[in-house]
Amino acid sequence: MSNKNNSKLEKWRNNYAALVVAISCLCSVVVSWGENWFMSALLSVGVIICGTIGFFDLKRIFKKDI
């Protein structure tokens, strides 16, 4: 039974992990905007990179399902 749960978790992690990281970076950027410009810039780059990876992951998933 634990193998079945692990496989579902691994599938979810493979499909949506980059989007979760991008959303968390975006939330951190919004909350800390203007306090520390270096950290805001670094997190903004993380939003762009992880968001791009997540977008292409979703595109691949939808293409595979069709």
Residue pairs with C-beta under 8 A, 6 or more apart in sequence:
15 57
15 58
15 61
16 54
16 57
18 50
18 51
18 53
18 54
18 57
19 50
19 51
19 54
19 57
19 58
21 46
21 50
21 54
22 46
22 47
22 50
22 51
22 53
22 54
25 43
25 44
25 46
25 47
25 50
26 43
26 47
26 51
28 43
29 40
29 43
29 44
29 47
32 39
32 40
32 43
33 40
34 40
